[in-house]
Amino acid sequence: MSKFTSVIKRDGSVVDFTPQRIINAIYRAAVAVGGRDKHTSEKLADLVVKTLEEEIPEGEIPHVEQIQDAVEKVLIEEGHARVAKAYILYRAERARLREQRAERRAEPSSNIPWSKLWRILDWAVDHNFHTVEALNERIRKGELSEIVGASEAFYHENVENAAKLVLDRQDELRMVIIAGPSSSGKTTTTIKLGERLSRHNMNLVTLNVDNYFFDLAMHPKDEFGDYDFETPQALDLELINEHLTRLFEGQEVLVPFYDFKTGTRHLDQTPMKLAPNEVILIDSLHGLYPDMTKDIPSEMKFRLYIEPLLQLKDNDGHYVRWTDLRLIRRMLRDASHRAYDPTKTLLHWHYVRDSELRNIIPYVNTTDYVVNSAMPYEMPMYKAKLFDEFARWTEAYEGDPLRADAYERASRVYKLMQSLVPIDDDSIVPENSVIREFIGGSIYEY
């Protein structure tokens, strides 16, 4: 047992010292370079703790930076140079993201083409729901039907444009990649795109990359000890590329099956072979991650990115954050379809967001088209569903250093919801709307 009981975070707060987090950090770095030896990670973590105990005076509380310095030192001294490099690069990237956090809050994403954002903002201004005040006024006037109709039409225009671009390259394309962060609306958009392409004898055949997860025991964990399904390294990327290459060569492959109940993968399960008019579909959080399809030529791939690019300013003049919109979507979906407590979704979201910033957002500028899945009427409708919960979370997590991220998000959304006129009846949402993916009642099977 370590002599340390506490650690000082970067914001100055003091939390419990947990050696398991050191193990998780080392193992995550090892996974990033292809290693999956948890026993070695545990031994190295023990050396890190021993190093800290030798270097830090009795009675002094270690700082998180001191712990990370010790991790780097041990990895290098024990001959794990590649893991050390991965850890150092990850640490540097986290530092860069912290430095840019204030700038990101003040400005729209630079990864989305400005022409796309301008088109959406221009459309919102034309329809007078670009600010909370303007949106509230239209709802008070009884114009909700017009708001819903315009919003749905704009989204379907995006999907139609994507389908046209795919069809323009029909002769060379063998794969359509649909990517986007959690709860961006990938599933509904994929179905709608497939419907349009099938009318032109172009059929999408899904390669479910979830079946390529490594066994749960081999997954890295987050800082709270939860298994990490959000990282692309949780997938057998080499096997994915091997199967894709063979499929495009006309061969049959045996796709594995991943049993989420037991956390185990079963190899060589389902035969798959492409017909002449069939195109592989990969619908994945990490579809844009280069190593996911590194062996496939670019000209054979069409990359589609989906994000709710809401252009709505609150009463303080700040744009509503897309990540907050997706957080609420995921809460509703998890509660409706997975019996998952939305509180857990909130507490886990910092980790989801961290993975997005590292493994998804940097590759948005490699896409062929971006679909906007946001509906301006979403937030008022979500207020009717979750306002009391956000009020409770804001009160519960204030001043809790271990829940600082949850408090920041909850209090921000709570403040926004306070200013919105609620939409109590969601029956006005069309049954084929992307929103039904999250609130239930869709005509599509998920």
C-alpha positions as CSV (number, residue, x, y, z in Angstrom):
1,M,0.0,0.0,0.0
2,S,1.3,3.5,-0.9
3,K,2.0,6.1,1.7
4,F,0.1,8.6,-0.5
5,T,-3.6,9.1,0.1
6,S,-4.2,12.3,-2.0
7,V,-3.0,14.0,-5.1
8,I,-3.2,17.6,-6.2
9,K,-5.0,18.2,-9.5
10,R,-4.1,21.0,-11.9
11,D,-6.9,23.2,-10.7
12,G,-5.5,23.0,-7.1
13,S,-8.2,20.6,-5.8
14,V,-7.1,17.6,-3.7
15,V,-8.5,14.2,-4.6
16,D,-7.8,10.6,-3.6
17,F,-4.6,9.0,-4.8
18,T,-5.6,6.0,-6.9
19,P,-2.7,3.8,-8.2
20,Q,-5.2,2.1,-10.6
21,R,-5.2,5.3,-12.7
22,I,-1.5,5.0,-13.2
23,I,-1.9,1.4,-14.4
24,N,-4.7,2.6,-16.8
25,A,-2.6,5.4,-18.2
26,I,0.4,3.1,-18.9
27,Y,-1.8,0.4,-20.4
28,R,-3.5,3.0,-22.7
29,A,-0.1,4.2,-23.9
30,A,0.9,0.5,-24.6
31,V,-2.3,-0.2,-26.5
32,A,-1.6,2.9,-28.7
33,V,1.5,1.2,-30.0
34,G,0.0,-2.3,-30.2
35,G,0.8,-3.7,-26.7
36,R,-1.8,-5.4,-24.5
37,D,0.1,-6.7,-21.5
38,K,-1.7,-5.6,-18.4
39,H,0.6,-7.5,-16.0
40,T,3.5,-5.4,-17.3
41,S,1.5,-2.2,-16.9
42,E,0.8,-3.1,-13.2
43,K,4.5,-3.8,-12.5
44,L,5.5,-0.5,-14.1
45,A,2.9,1.3,-12.1
46,D,4.3,-0.2,-8.9
47,L,7.7,1.2,-9.9
48,V,6.1,4.7,-10.5
49,V,4.7,4.7,-7.0
50,K,8.0,3.5,-5.6
51,T,9.8,6.3,-7.4
52,L,7.3,8.9,-6.1
53,E,7.7,7.6,-2.6
54,E,11.5,8.0,-2.9
55,E,11.5,11.4,-4.4
56,I,8.6,13.2,-2.5
57,P,9.3,14.2,1.1
58,E,7.2,12.7,3.9
59,G,3.9,14.5,4.4
60,E,4.0,16.2,1.0
61,I,1.1,15.6,-1.4
62,P,2.2,14.7,-5.0
63,H,1.0,16.9,-7.9
64,V,-0.5,15.2,-11.0
65,E,2.4,16.6,-13.0
66,Q,4.9,14.9,-10.7
67,I,3.1,11.6,-11.2
68,Q,3.2,12.0,-14.9
69,D,6.9,12.9,-14.8
70,A,7.5,9.7,-12.9
71,V,5.6,7.6,-15.4
72,E,7.8,9.0,-18.2
73,K,10.9,8.3,-16.2
74,V,10.0,4.7,-15.4
75,L,9.0,3.9,-18.9
76,I,12.2,5.2,-20.3
77,E,14.5,3.6,-17.7
78,E,12.7,0.2,-18.0
79,G,13.3,0.1,-21.8
80,H,9.7,0.8,-22.9
81,A,10.7,3.6,-25.4
82,R,7.8,3.2,-27.8
83,V,5.3,3.3,-24.9
84,A,7.1,6.3,-23.4
85,K,6.8,8.1,-26.7
86,A,3.1,7.4,-26.9
87,Y,2.6,8.6,-23.3
88,I,4.6,11.8,-23.9
89,L,2.8,12.6,-27.1
90,Y,-0.6,12.0,-25.4
91,R,0.5,14.2,-22.5
92,A,1.6,17.0,-24.8
93,E,-1.7,16.8,-26.7
94,R,-3.7,17.1,-23.5
95,A,-1.7,20.1,-22.6
96,R,-2.3,21.7,-26.0
97,L,-6.0,21.1,-25.7
98,R,-6.1,22.7,-22.2
99,E,-4.3,25.7,-23.6
100,Q,-6.8,26.0,-26.5
101,R,-9.9,25.4,-24.4
102,A,-10.8,29.1,-23.9
103,E,-10.2,29.7,-27.6
104,R,-12.5,26.8,-28.6
105,R,-15.2,28.1,-26.3
106,A,-15.2,31.5,-28.0
107,E,-15.0,30.4,-31.6
108,P,-16.7,27.9,-33.9
109,S,-14.9,24.7,-34.9
110,S,-12.2,25.3,-37.5
111,N,-12.5,21.7,-38.6
112,I,-15.9,22.2,-40.3
113,P,-15.7,24.1,-43.6
114,W,-16.6,27.8,-43.0
115,S,-18.8,27.7,-46.1
116,K,-20.9,25.0,-44.4
117,L,-21.2,26.9,-41.2
118,W,-22.1,30.1,-43.0
119,R,-24.8,28.3,-45.1
120,I,-26.4,27.0,-41.9
121,L,-26.2,30.3,-40.1
122,D,-27.6,32.1,-43.1
123,W,-30.5,29.6,-43.2
124,A,-31.2,30.1,-39.5
125,V,-31.2,33.9,-39.8
126,D,-33.6,33.7,-42.8
127,H,-36.0,31.6,-40.7
128,N,-35.5,33.8,-37.6
129,F,-34.5,31.1,-35.2
130,H,-30.8,32.0,-34.9
131,T,-31.1,33.3,-31.3
132,V,-32.9,32.0,-28.2
133,E,-35.0,35.1,-28.1
134,A,-36.1,34.8,-31.8
135,L,-36.8,31.1,-31.4
136,N,-38.9,31.7,-28.2
137,E,-40.9,34.4,-30.0
138,R,-41.8,32.1,-32.9
139,I,-42.8,29.3,-30.5
140,R,-45.0,31.8,-28.5
141,K,-46.7,32.8,-31.8
142,G,-47.7,29.2,-32.5
143,E,-45.3,28.7,-35.4
144,L,-43.9,25.4,-34.2
145,S,-45.2,23.5,-37.2
146,E,-43.4,25.8,-39.6
147,I,-40.2,25.5,-37.6
148,V,-40.3,21.7,-37.6
149,G,-41.1,21.6,-41.3
150,A,-38.3,23.9,-42.3
151,S,-35.8,22.1,-40.1
152,E,-36.6,18.6,-41.4
153,A,-36.5,19.8,-45.0
154,F,-33.1,21.4,-44.5
155,Y,-31.7,18.1,-43.0
156,H,-33.2,16.0,-45.9
157,E,-31.6,18.5,-48.4
158,N,-28.2,17.7,-46.8
159,V,-28.8,13.9,-47.1
160,E,-29.9,14.3,-50.7
161,N,-26.7,16.3,-51.5
162,A,-24.6,13.6,-50.0
163,A,-26.4,10.9,-52.1
164,K,-25.8,12.9,-55.3
165,L,-22.1,13.2,-54.5
166,V,-21.8,9.4,-53.9
167,L,-23.6,8.6,-57.2
168,D,-21.3,11.0,-59.1
169,R,-18.4,8.6,-58.2
170,Q,-20.4,5.4,-58.5
171,D,-18.0,3.8,-61.0
172,E,-14.9,4.0,-58.7
173,L,-16.4,3.9,-55.2
174,R,-16.3,0.6,-53.2
175,M,-16.8,2.0,-49.7
176,V,-18.9,4.7,-48.0
177,I,-17.7,5.7,-44.6
178,I,-20.2,7.4,-42.3
179,A,-18.5,8.9,-39.3
180,G,-19.4,11.4,-36.5
181,P,-19.2,11.8,-32.8
182,S,-21.6,10.1,-30.4
183,S,-25.3,10.9,-30.9
184,S,-24.7,12.9,-34.1
185,G,-27.4,11.0,-36.0
186,K,-25.3,8.5,-37.9
187,T,-27.8,5.6,-37.8
188,T,-30.8,7.5,-39.3
189,T,-28.7,9.3,-41.8
190,T,-27.2,6.0,-42.9
191,I,-30.6,4.5,-43.5
192,K,-31.8,7.6,-45.4
193,L,-28.7,7.6,-47.6
194,G,-29.1,3.9,-48.3
195,E,-32.7,4.4,-49.4
196,R,-31.6,7.1,-51.9
197,L,-28.7,5.1,-53.3
198,S,-30.7,1.9,-53.7
199,R,-33.1,3.7,-56.1
200,H,-30.0,3.9,-58.4
201,N,-29.1,0.2,-58.0
202,M,-26.3,1.0,-55.5
203,N,-26.7,-1.1,-52.4
204,L,-24.8,-0.4,-49.2
205,V,-23.7,-3.6,-47.3
206,T,-22.7,-2.9,-43.7
207,L,-19.4,-4.2,-42.3
208,N,-20.2,-3.9,-38.6
209,V,-16.8,-3.0,-37.2
210,D,-18.1,-3.5,-33.6
211,N,-17.5,-7.2,-34.2
212,Y,-13.8,-6.4,-34.5
213,F,-13.5,-5.3,-30.9
214,F,-10.7,-7.0,-29.0
215,D,-11.9,-9.0,-25.9
216,L,-13.0,-6.8,-23.1
217,A,-10.1,-8.0,-20.9
218,M,-7.7,-6.5,-23.5
219,H,-9.4,-3.1,-23.6
220,P,-7.8,0.0,-21.9
221,K,-9.7,1.7,-19.1
222,D,-10.5,5.3,-18.4
223,E,-9.4,7.1,-15.2
224,F,-12.4,5.8,-13.3
225,G,-11.7,2.2,-14.2
226,D,-14.4,1.9,-16.9
227,Y,-13.5,-0.1,-20.0
228,D,-12.9,2.2,-22.9
229,F,-14.9,1.5,-26.1
230,E,-14.3,5.0,-27.4
231,T,-10.8,4.6,-28.6
232,P,-10.0,3.2,-32.1
233,Q,-7.3,1.0,-30.5
234,A,-10.1,-1.1,-29.0
235,L,-10.7,-2.4,-32.5
236,D,-8.6,-5.0,-34.4
237,L,-7.6,-2.5,-37.1
238,E,-5.3,-4.9,-38.9
239,L,-8.0,-7.5,-39.3
240,I,-10.5,-4.9,-40.5
241,N,-8.0,-3.8,-43.3
242,E,-7.3,-7.5,-44.2
243,H,-11.0,-8.3,-44.6
244,L,-11.7,-5.1,-46.6
245,T,-8.8,-5.8,-49.0
246,R,-10.0,-9.4,-49.5
247,L,-13.6,-8.3,-50.1
248,F,-12.6,-5.8,-52.7
249,E,-10.5,-8.5,-54.4
250,G,-13.7,-10.5,-54.8
251,Q,-12.9,-13.0,-52.0
252,E,-15.2,-14.2,-49.2
253,V,-14.3,-13.5,-45.6
254,L,-15.5,-14.8,-42.3
255,V,-16.6,-11.8,-40.2
256,P,-16.1,-12.2,-36.4
257,F,-18.9,-11.8,-33.9
258,Y,-18.5,-9.8,-30.7
259,D,-20.6,-10.8,-27.7
260,F,-21.1,-7.6,-25.7
261,K,-22.7,-9.6,-22.9
262,T,-19.6,-11.6,-22.2
263,G,-17.1,-9.1,-23.7
264,T,-15.5,-11.8,-26.0
265,R,-14.9,-11.9,-29.7
266,H,-15.5,-15.1,-31.7
267,L,-13.5,-15.3,-34.9
268,D,-14.5,-16.6,-38.4
269,Q,-18.3,-16.6,-37.8
270,T,-20.3,-14.9,-40.6
271,P,-19.4,-15.4,-44.4
272,M,-19.4,-12.2,-46.4
273,K,-18.8,-11.5,-50.1
274,L,-19.6,-8.5,-52.3
275,A,-22.0,-8.6,-55.3
276,P,-21.1,-6.3,-58.3
277,N,-23.5,-3.6,-57.2
278,E,-22.7,-3.7,-53.5
279,V,-20.7,-1.1,-51.7
280,I,-19.2,-1.6,-48.2
281,L,-20.7,0.7,-45.6
282,I,-18.7,1.5,-42.4
283,D,-20.8,3.3,-39.9
284,S,-18.5,4.1,-37.0
285,L,-17.4,6.7,-34.6
286,H,-13.9,6.2,-35.9
287,G,-14.6,5.8,-39.6
288,L,-12.3,8.8,-40.4
289,Y,-9.4,7.4,-38.3
290,P,-6.7,6.8,-40.9
291,D,-5.7,3.3,-39.7
292,M,-9.3,2.1,-39.9
293,T,-9.0,1.8,-43.7
294,K,-5.3,2.5,-44.3
295,D,-4.9,-0.3,-46.9
296,I,-7.7,1.0,-49.1
297,P,-7.0,3.6,-51.8
298,S,-8.6,7.0,-51.2
299,E,-10.4,7.0,-54.6
300,M,-12.3,3.9,-53.5
301,K,-13.7,5.7,-50.4
302,F,-16.4,8.3,-49.8
303,R,-16.2,9.9,-46.4
304,L,-19.3,11.4,-44.9
305,Y,-19.2,13.3,-41.5
306,I,-22.3,14.0,-39.4
307,E,-22.6,16.6,-36.7
308,P,-25.5,18.7,-35.3
309,L,-24.1,22.0,-36.4
310,L,-26.7,24.1,-34.5
311,Q,-26.3,27.9,-35.1
312,L,-28.2,29.2,-32.1
313,K,-27.0,32.0,-29.8
314,D,-28.0,32.2,-26.2
315,N,-29.0,35.3,-24.4
316,D,-25.3,36.0,-23.6
317,G,-24.4,36.0,-27.2
318,H,-22.7,32.6,-27.1
319,Y,-23.4,29.8,-29.6
320,V,-25.0,26.7,-28.1
321,R,-22.4,23.9,-28.0
322,W,-22.9,21.0,-30.3
323,T,-21.4,18.7,-27.7
324,D,-24.1,19.7,-25.2
325,L,-26.8,18.9,-27.8
326,R,-25.3,15.5,-28.4
327,L,-25.0,14.9,-24.6
328,I,-28.7,15.4,-24.2
329,R,-29.5,13.2,-27.2
330,R,-27.4,10.4,-25.8
331,M,-29.0,10.7,-22.4
332,L,-32.5,10.3,-23.9
333,R,-31.4,7.5,-26.2
334,D,-29.6,5.6,-23.4
335,A,-32.6,6.0,-21.1
336,S,-35.1,5.0,-23.8
337,H,-33.3,2.1,-25.5
338,R,-30.8,0.9,-23.0
339,A,-32.4,1.5,-19.6
340,Y,-29.2,3.5,-18.8
341,D,-29.3,6.2,-16.1
342,P,-28.8,9.6,-17.7
343,T,-26.7,10.6,-14.6
344,K,-24.1,8.0,-15.7
345,T,-24.1,9.4,-19.2
346,L,-23.3,12.9,-17.8
347,L,-20.5,11.5,-15.6
348,H,-19.0,9.6,-18.5
349,W,-19.3,12.3,-21.1
350,H,-16.0,14.0,-20.3
351,Y,-14.3,10.8,-21.5
352,V,-16.4,10.6,-24.6
353,R,-15.5,14.1,-25.4
354,D,-11.8,13.6,-24.8
355,S,-11.8,10.7,-27.2
356,E,-13.7,12.7,-29.8
357,L,-11.1,15.5,-29.6
358,R,-8.2,13.1,-30.1
359,N,-9.6,10.5,-32.5
360,I,-12.5,12.1,-34.5
361,I,-12.4,15.9,-34.7
362,P,-8.8,16.1,-36.1
363,Y,-9.9,14.2,-39.2
364,V,-13.1,16.1,-40.1
365,N,-11.3,18.0,-42.8
366,T,-10.6,14.8,-44.7
367,T,-14.3,14.3,-45.4
368,D,-16.0,14.5,-48.7
369,Y,-19.3,16.0,-47.3
370,V,-20.7,17.2,-44.0
371,V,-24.3,16.6,-43.0
372,N,-25.9,18.9,-40.4
373,S,-28.3,16.9,-38.2
374,A,-29.3,19.7,-35.8
375,M,-32.9,20.8,-35.5
376,P,-33.4,24.3,-34.0
377,Y,-36.4,23.1,-32.1
378,E,-34.5,20.4,-30.2
379,M,-33.4,22.2,-27.1
380,P,-36.9,23.6,-26.2
381,M,-38.2,20.0,-26.6
382,Y,-35.4,18.6,-24.4
383,K,-36.1,21.2,-21.7
384,A,-39.5,19.6,-21.2
385,K,-37.8,16.2,-20.7
386,L,-34.7,17.0,-18.7
387,F,-34.9,20.4,-17.1
388,D,-35.4,19.1,-13.6
389,E,-32.6,16.7,-14.0
390,F,-30.1,19.4,-15.0
391,A,-31.2,21.5,-12.1
392,R,-30.6,18.5,-9.8
393,W,-27.1,17.8,-11.3
394,T,-26.1,21.4,-11.1
395,E,-26.8,21.5,-7.4
396,A,-25.4,18.0,-6.6
397,Y,-22.0,18.5,-8.3
398,E,-21.2,22.1,-7.4
399,G,-17.9,22.2,-5.5
400,D,-17.1,18.5,-6.1
401,P,-13.6,18.3,-7.6
402,L,-14.2,14.8,-8.9
403,R,-17.3,15.9,-10.8
404,A,-16.0,19.3,-12.0
405,D,-16.6,18.4,-15.7
406,A,-20.1,17.2,-15.0
407,Y,-20.9,20.3,-13.0
408,E,-19.6,22.6,-15.8
409,R,-21.7,20.9,-18.4
410,A,-24.9,20.5,-16.3
411,S,-24.8,24.2,-15.1
412,R,-24.2,25.4,-18.6
413,V,-27.2,23.5,-20.0
414,Y,-29.4,24.3,-17.1
415,K,-28.8,28.0,-17.6
416,L,-29.6,27.7,-21.3
417,M,-32.8,25.7,-20.6
418,Q,-33.9,28.4,-18.1
419,S,-34.1,30.8,-21.0
420,L,-36.1,28.5,-23.4
421,V,-39.8,28.3,-23.9
422,P,-40.4,24.5,-23.5
423,I,-42.1,22.3,-26.1
424,D,-44.1,19.8,-24.0
425,D,-45.6,17.7,-26.8
426,D,-43.1,15.8,-29.0
427,S,-45.9,14.3,-31.3
428,I,-45.1,17.1,-33.8
429,V,-41.8,15.4,-34.6
430,P,-42.1,13.3,-37.8
431,E,-41.7,9.6,-37.4
432,N,-38.8,9.6,-39.9
433,S,-37.0,12.4,-38.2
434,V,-33.4,12.0,-37.0
435,I,-34.6,13.2,-33.6
436,R,-36.7,10.0,-33.3
437,E,-33.4,8.1,-33.0
438,F,-33.1,9.6,-29.6
439,I,-36.6,10.2,-28.2
440,G,-38.1,7.0,-29.7
441,G,-41.1,6.5,-32.0
442,S,-39.1,6.2,-35.2
443,I,-40.3,4.3,-38.3
444,Y,-36.8,2.9,-38.6
445,E,-35.6,-0.1,-36.6
446,Y,-32.4,0.6,-34.7
